[in-house]
Amino acid sequence: MRNSSRNWKVDATRYGAFIIFMFVCGGLLLSTGVFKFPTLLGMGVISLSFGLAHAFDCDHIACIDNMTRKLVQEGGKTRGAGFFFSLGHSTVVMLMGIATIFAVNWAKKAIPQFQAVGGVIGTIISAVFLFILAIANFMILKNSVQTFKMMKNGTYTEESLERPETSAINRAINRLLNIANRNWHIYVIGFLFGLGFDTATQIAVLATSATATAQGIPWIAVLAFPVLFTAGMCLMDTLDGFFMSTAYQWVLTSPLKKVYYNITITTISIIAAGVISIIEVGQVLAMEENWNSGFWGWLQNLDFGMMGYSLVGLFVVVWIVSLICWRIFNLDEKDKNMMAN
């Protein structure tokens, strides 16, 4: 337990130091021009707020949650899932931000094209990956339900909780997910998610960069916008990853907790990942076929930011309710008796 606490502090220090470094860099870059161009301060704050808000997009929340669960199940390091996902995602913004600063005219023409092509590719990648994660978590849920039944029937053994799935579909899913069996591999996933240039906050930061550069503001000061965007998004996504990791690691402290919380929380994870992937596919279809009215118009205008806030709230509520039920039904005592036997 002491070793786990030390590792938590090491990870928090490491990731926290990088995020603070990004904030400091953003502030220093901004300071090179803010005294001559006071409007830079407002633009910088807007870029930071875009990053903070973008971290709550529901595809971020669902991917970080599902990947954290996968790594926890495999016994891997999990606390960096949110950090690396965000870093990969923001790399796209950084690259396009730099391109925007040094080639304003090219960027004004290229961004809409990237938005059209990248929006389709990035969204499809996001949808497919989330759908695969939903299926993988369904397998976890299936195992948990079976184990729960065994507990009720008195046929439970410690080995049964860890038994591997041998079905063909589960083996295929595991092969696909093995491309991300370390938390830093999630950087690549975050980068691929970021290729959907239709994200409003990303486009807003790039547009802000282009506008500022066109007004004659020094490029080094304009570079603060994507840096502050990255700092804000990394901060919130890293906190999300730490929360999910801490919660799931606590679940692993006993068999009954693992089964109890896997059934409750995994159900939400499956629904979230599955529904979001279906919505993303529907949005691509509607965009490509120009279906802009009725149901399809409503689907295209769904606010992923508000959905993300709702998803975070749902996770928190479910964890609180689960803890209350754990206490009310005295499951802690049953858990101790089971471990003693």
Secondary structure, DSSP 4 states (H G I P E B T S, - for coil): -HHHHHHHHHHHHHHHHHHHHHHHHHHHHHHTTTTT-THHHHHHHHHHHHHHHHTT-HHHHHHHHHHHHHHHHTT---TTHHHHHHHHHHHHHHHHHHHHHH-HHHHHHHHHHHHHHHHHHHHHHHHHHHHHHHHHHHHHHHHHHHHHHHHHHT---HHHHTPPP--HHHHHHHHHHGGG-SGGGHHHHHHHHHT-TT-HHHHHHHHHHHHHHHTT--HHHHTHHHHHHHHHHHHHHHHHHHHHHHHHHHHTTSHHHHHHHHHHHHHHHHHHHHHHHHHHHHHHHHHHTT--SHHHHHHHT--HHHHHHHHHHHHHHHHHHHHHHHHHTTHHHHHHHHHH-
